């Protein structure tokens, strides 16, 4: 029997529900971390899950945040929740704030009945999630660069058309089996907020793929970008890059698809950092990653 002293668990830090009034304080933390989210992104997160976004206050200011979002699958089983925006003021680290927020998010999601809790982890954060029982699903890589028109691209029996609000139901029907759950609220928010970056590949009978994007503080983020095959995904991404020519962009690629990184290289993008998509509990709705070039974003899947 080891005589080594046991590591003391820090007592949980009180967490409270975030409200729109907290957005300036949350943006202060986001700015310290040099992340990409805008005020609009925070408004969306708080609207998607009003009782599931949490903060920690110390010394009269917001010093930590974390958000959750729930998703329901098409079949009625395999629901999952997402954790994102885990931010802690560097001056208040080692107080157990991050772990308290994570546990609060997990307890909230499990309390409302989700079967799996999921998130995108950095290499540094993965160690914490491992200890909480999360397991790896697959890897992502963030690529960045300056958008430009890329010669070539695949052509097919489909046209590239701007997505419109009236396309939303058809878009959701196409996206749900690929993502693994209905995310109509999110797709609607992206389409409403950034319609100039929304595109669909289709003919008179069906959708072959689509792409959305959003404007961030530092970059435009491309994603989700989904399609029936790699050529369609590439054509959709190139459509967006041409329209964003000269502007900074990021894209979070599904690296299980061996065609994703060569496409990013052809588009003169460069590797920034990896992520690991992780899950706690059985993930019965993983989606179809073979049809996904780029995910939406780490804070919401």
NORLINFEN-V48487 format. One record per pair of residues at least 4 apart in sequence whose C-alpha atoms are under 7 Angstrom apart, sorted by the first residue. I is the first residue (numbers start at 1). J is the second residue. D is the distance in Angstrom with one decimal. If there is no record, write none. Layout:
{{I J D} {I J D}}
This chain:
{{10 96 6.2} {12 96 6.9} {12 100 5.4} {13 96 6.6} {13 97 6.0} {13 100 5.7} {14 56 6.6} {15 54 6.2} {15 55 5.5} {15 56 5.0} {15 101 6.7} {16 54 5.4} {16 55 5.4} {16 56 6.4} {17 51 6.2} {17 52 6.9} {17 53 5.7} {17 54 4.5} {17 55 6.2} {18 22 6.2} {18 53 5.5} {18 54 5.0} {18 55 5.7} {19 46 6.9} {20 43 6.6} {22 26 6.1} {23 27 5.9} {23 39 6.7} {23 42 6.6} {24 28 6.3} {25 29 6.7} {25 62 5.8} {26 30 6.3} {26 65 6.9} {27 31 5.9} {28 32 6.4} {29 33 6.4} {29 87 6.4} {29 88 6.9} {29 89 6.1} {30 34 6.1} {30 35 5.5} {31 35 6.4} {36 216 5.1} {36 217 5.0} {36 218 5.5} {36 219 6.7} {37 41 5.7} {37 216 5.5} {37 217 6.1} {38 42 6.7} {38 216 5.8} {38 217 5.8} {39 43 6.3} {40 44 6.2} {41 45 6.3} {42 46 6.2} {43 47 6.1} {44 48 6.1} {45 49 6.5} {46 50 5.0} {46 53 6.5} {48 69 6.4} {49 53 6.7} {49 68 6.5} {49 69 5.7} {52 67 6.3} {52 68 5.4} {52 105 7.0} {52 108 6.6} {53 66 5.9} {53 67 4.1} {53 68 5.8} {54 65 5.7} {54 66 5.4} {54 67 6.2} {54 101 6.9} {55 62 6.7} {55 64 5.4} {55 65 4.4} {55 66 6.5} {56 62 5.8} {56 63 5.8} {56 64 5.0} {56 65 6.6} {57 61 5.3} {57 62 4.5} {57 63 5.6} {58 62 6.6} {58 63 6.4} {63 88 5.7} {63 89 5.1} {63 92 6.9} {64 87 5.3} {64 88 4.3} {64 89 6.3} {64 97 6.6} {65 85 6.4} {65 86 5.5} {65 87 5.2} {65 88 6.7} {66 84 5.9} {66 85 4.9} {66 86 4.3} {66 87 6.6} {66 101 6.1} {67 83 5.6} {67 84 5.1} {67 85 5.8} {68 81 6.6} {68 82 5.3} {68 83 4.6} {68 84 6.3} {68 105 6.5} {69 81 5.5} {69 82 5.0} {69 83 6.8} {69 300 6.8} {70 80 6.1} {70 81 4.3} {70 82 6.3} {71 79 5.9} {71 80 5.5} {71 81 5.9} {71 181 5.8} {71 182 6.3} {71 183 6.5} {72 76 6.9} {72 79 4.8} {72 80 6.8} {72 181 5.2} {72 182 5.8} {73 77 6.3} {73 78 6.1} {73 79 5.6} {73 180 6.0} {73 181 3.8} {73 182 5.9} {73 285 6.8} {74 181 5.9} {74 182 6.6} {78 115 6.0} {78 283 6.5} {78 284 4.6} {78 285 5.2} {79 114 5.2} {79 115 5.4} {79 116 6.7} {80 114 5.0} {80 115 5.6} {80 116 4.6} {80 117 5.6} {80 118 7.0} {81 109 6.2} {81 114 6.2} {81 116 6.4} {81 117 4.9} {81 118 6.1} {82 117 5.9} {82 118 5.0} {82 119 5.6} {82 300 6.1} {82 301 7.0} {83 105 6.9} {83 118 6.4} {83 119 5.3} {83 299 6.6} {84 119 6.7} {84 298 6.7} {84 299 3.9} {84 300 6.4} {85 299 5.7} {86 98 6.9} {88 92 7.0} {88 93 6.6} {88 97 7.0} {88 98 6.4} {89 93 6.6} {93 97 7.0} {96 100 6.0} {97 101 6.2} {98 102 6.2} {99 103 6.1} {100 104 6.1} {101 105 6.2} {102 106 6.2} {103 107 6.0} {104 108 6.0} {105 109 6.2} {106 110 6.0} {106 117 6.9} {107 111 5.8} {108 112 6.4} {109 113 6.5} {109 114 5.8} {110 114 5.4} {115 281 6.5} {115 282 6.9} {116 279 6.5} {116 280 5.6} {116 281 4.7} {116 282 5.8} {116 283 5.5} {117 279 5.5} {117 280 5.0} {117 281 6.6} {118 278 5.6} {118 279 4.3} {118 280 6.3} {119 277 5.9} {119 278 5.5} {119 279 6.6} {120 275 6.1} {120 276 5.5} {120 277 4.4} {120 278 6.2} {120 298 5.4} {121 125 5.6} {121 126 5.4} {121 275 5.4} {121 276 5.1} {121 277 6.3} {122 126 6.0} {122 274 6.8} {122 275 4.9} {122 276 6.5} {123 275 6.7} {125 129 6.6} {126 130 6.0} {127 131 6.5} {128 132 6.6} {129 133 6.5} {129 134 5.4} {130 134 5.2} {130 135 6.6} {133 280 6.1} {134 278 5.9} {134 279 5.1} {134 280 4.4} {135 278 5.3} {135 279 5.5} {135 280 6.5} {136 276 6.6} {136 277 6.1} {136 278 4.5} {136 279 6.6} {137 277 5.4} {137 278 5.2} {137 279 6.7} {138 276 6.1} {138 277 5.5} {139 254 6.6} {139 255 6.0} {139 275 5.9} {139 276 4.6} {139 277 5.9} {140 252 6.2} {140 253 5.4} {140 254 4.9} {140 255 5.5} {140 274 5.7} {140 275 5.0} {140 276 6.0} {141 252 5.5} {141 253 5.2} {141 254 6.8} {141 255 6.5} {141 273 5.9} {141 274 4.3} {141 275 5.9} {142 250 6.6} {142 251 5.6} {142 252 4.3} {142 253 6.2} {142 271 6.2} {142 272 5.4} {142 273 5.4} {142 274 6.0} {143 250 5.6} {143 251 5.4} {143 252 6.4} {143 269 6.0} {143 270 5.2} {143 271 4.4} {143 272 5.2} {144 249 5.6} {144 250 4.3} {144 251 6.5} {144 269 5.2} {144 270 5.4} {144 271 6.5} {144 272 6.4} {145 248 5.7} {145 249 5.6} {145 250 6.7} {145 268 6.9} {145 269 4.7} {145 270 6.2} {146 246 5.7} {146 247 5.4} {146 248 4.5} {146 249 6.0} {147 241 5.0} {147 242 6.8} {147 244 5.7} {147 245 4.5} {147 246 5.4} {147 247 5.6} {147 248 6.2} {147 249 6.2} {148 241 5.5} {148 242 5.3} {148 244 6.9} {148 245 4.2} {148 246 6.1} {149 238 7.0} {149 241 6.2} {149 242 4.3} {149 245 6.4} {150 238 6.5} {150 267 6.1} {153 234 7.0} {153 235 5.7} {154 231 5.5} {154 232 6.9} {154 235 6.0} {158 201 5.8} {158 202 4.8} {158 203 4.9} {159 201 5.5} {159 202 5.6} {159 203 6.2} {160 199 6.6} {160 200 5.7} {160 201 4.7} {160 202 6.8} {161 199 5.6} {161 200 5.4} {161 201 6.5} {162 198 5.9} {162 199 4.4} {162 200 6.2} {163 167 6.4} {163 198 5.3} {163 199 4.9} {163 200 5.7} {167 171 6.1} {168 172 6.1} {168 188 6.9} {169 173 6.3} {170 174 6.3} {171 175 6.0} {172 176 5.8} {172 182 6.8} {172 184 5.9} {175 179 6.1} {176 180 5.6} {176 181 5.0} {176 182 5.0} {177 181 6.6} {177 287 5.8} {177 288 6.9} {178 287 4.7} {178 288 4.6} {178 289 6.9} {178 291 6.8} {179 287 4.5} {179 288 6.6} {180 285 4.8} {180 286 5.4} {180 287 3.8} {181 285 7.0} {183 187 6.3} {184 188 5.9} {185 189 6.2} {186 190 6.3} {187 191 6.0} {188 192 6.0} {189 193 5.9} {190 194 5.8} {190 212 6.8} {190 213 7.0} {190 214 6.7} {191 195 5.0} {191 198 6.3} {194 213 6.9} {194 214 5.8} {197 212 5.9} {197 213 5.7} {197 240 6.2} {198 211 5.8} {198 212 4.6} {198 213 6.7} {199 210 5.6} {199 211 5.4} {199 212 6.7} {200 209 5.9} {200 210 4.2} {200 211 6.5} {201 207 6.0} {201 208 5.3} {201 209 5.1} {201 210 6.0} {202 206 5.7} {202 207 4.3} {202 208 5.3} {203 207 6.8} {208 227 5.8} {208 228 5.5} {209 226 5.4} {209 227 3.8} {209 228 6.1} {209 232 6.5} {209 233 6.9} {210 225 6.0} {210 226 5.6} {210 227 6.4} {210 236 6.7} {211 223 6.2} {211 224 5.7} {211 225 4.3} {211 226 6.4} {211 236 6.1} {212 222 6.5} {212 223 5.3} {212 224 5.6} {212 225 6.6} {213 221 5.5} {213 222 4.4} {213 223 5.1} {213 224 7.0} {214 220 5.7} {214 221 5.5} {214 222 6.8} {215 219 6.5} {215 220 4.4} {215 221 6.4} {216 220 5.3} {216 221 6.8} {219 248 5.1} {219 249 4.9} {219 250 6.2} {220 248 6.3} {220 249 4.6} {220 250 6.3} {221 249 5.7} {221 250 4.9} {221 251 5.8} {222 250 6.3} {222 251 5.1} {223 251 6.7} {223 294 5.3} {223 295 5.3} {223 296 4.5} {224 294 5.3} {224 295 4.6} {224 296 4.3} {225 233 6.3} {225 237 6.9} {225 292 6.1} {225 293 5.5} {225 294 5.0} {225 295 6.7} {226 233 5.8} {226 291 5.6} {226 292 4.5} {226 293 5.9} {227 232 5.5} {227 233 5.0} {227 291 5.4} {227 292 6.6} {228 232 6.7} {228 291 5.9} {229 233 6.5} {229 291 6.3} {230 234 6.1} {230 259 7.0} {231 235 6.2} {232 236 6.2} {233 237 6.3} {233 293 6.1} {234 238 6.1} {234 263 6.9} {235 239 6.2} {236 240 6.6} {237 241 6.2} {238 242 6.0} {239 243 6.6} {240 244 6.2} {241 245 5.9} {251 294 6.3} {252 294 5.2} {252 295 5.9} {253 260 6.4} {253 293 5.7} {253 294 4.5} {253 295 6.7} {254 260 6.8} {254 292 6.8} {254 293 5.9} {254 294 5.9} {255 260 6.3} {255 261 7.0} {257 290 6.2} {259 263 6.3} {260 264 6.5} {260 293 6.0} {261 265 6.2} {262 266 6.2} {263 267 6.4} {264 268 6.5} {264 269 5.4} {265 269 5.5} {265 270 6.8} {279 283 6.8} {295 301 6.5} {296 301 5.6} {297 301 5.5}}
